[in-house]
Amino acid sequence: MGTAGLTLGMSAKSYARILGANDHLNVAILGCYRRFGALAPSLSKCENVTIAYVGDVDSRRQEEGQGQVKKMTGAMPKGEKDIRKILGNQDIDAVFLAIPDHWHAPGTWMALDAGKHVYVEKPASHNPHEGELMISLQKHYGKVVQMGNQQRSAPTSREIISEIHNGAIGDVYHAVAFYSNNRGRVPNANKVAAPDYLDWDLWQGPAPRQEFVDILGDYMWHWFWKWGTAETGNNATHELDVARWALQVDFPQSVHSNAGKYHFKDDPWTMYDTMMVTYTFPGGKSISWDGKSRDGYQTYGSDRGTVIYGTEGSVFVNRNGYRLYDRSGKLVREKEESGSEGSTGLGGGGDMTTIHVANFLDAVRGKAKQNSNIEDGAISTHLCHYANISYKMGNAMLEIDPATGHFKNKKVMKKHWSREYEKGWEPPKV
């Protein structure tokens, strides 16, 4: 398993109780909204952890987050909206970043520079350069950095992927990662004065400045390139990570998307809502991504998951468990996950997140190997960036060096590898 003391089928609560009495950690959670509702309960189930700070640029959400933690743990955490002030506290051992996508990598490198361990929600980065930088900085600082790709810690997923690696379906050659949701129309966007409870400048952080838009304080920032990474970064990160894990591949050699905005064409959603992508890898292996944000038809019999094909059979795996089939399509074995984890619901959360969080904490203590390190998370996030860049280039075919992950075309590298940053928020040079 690669995790000391964790056995398949063990509950998140049982795993949390393994932790020793002298391994106390003080942590901070940045972001008190969607994923806060998953991370805070998970941390509250882990022994020898104090949620010392919660922070949010929205004062209402920060106050609510403080109250939730007190209700769960009996202790009121401090509130501080500015990550820089929290990172300046030498008593904080690790930070959990549940903030918008454009903040994930900057928050990580700031935390590493302050000597903190980092649990960062997916996607690991907003652009490929950030992901590459995160890998380098983790090695430089020697801290534990883990992305919230919690299915890497799911007992049933770990079990079947191990079996696949040991030949359960022969030689694996292809995987289909998929997601189906029925998202509705985005409300009309209006430029208005930022509300007094929101620090709009800090919310933008590393992103170039613009006027406040009334729909951005909630989930809708996902559909704007300046801050979000589209549905592929938002959700494909999970399933593409499982596909890459099963096939034991890293960077592809080519990527080709076919994507467009087909629903509610007059709304402020600025990017595709439907995407098909083909990734080819060395050795004749390939991955397909089938992402539907606004069509709830469950093409593969589930709202999300991964199908893995081998020469002697196939496997369907998602957060609920797996089904193993022989080459004729006969069901050989199935197993349900004993715990629960949110699927397409906003925020998600459940036992899988708790086990992943506990694994991170034990890695910080030096007691466990990570189920997934930041290199895993960053490379899987690269697959999302490649798809988005292909779309931005008119669904162009991209050629990639599988040894480095870089685009072979120098003009594409120059234009799409990084992004424009607000002055004073530029990435560190390594």
Order of alpha helices (4+ residues) and beta strands (2+ residues): alpha-beta-alpha-beta-alpha-beta-alpha-beta-alpha-beta-alpha-beta-alpha-beta-alpha-alpha-beta-beta-beta-beta-beta-beta-beta-alpha-alpha-beta-alpha
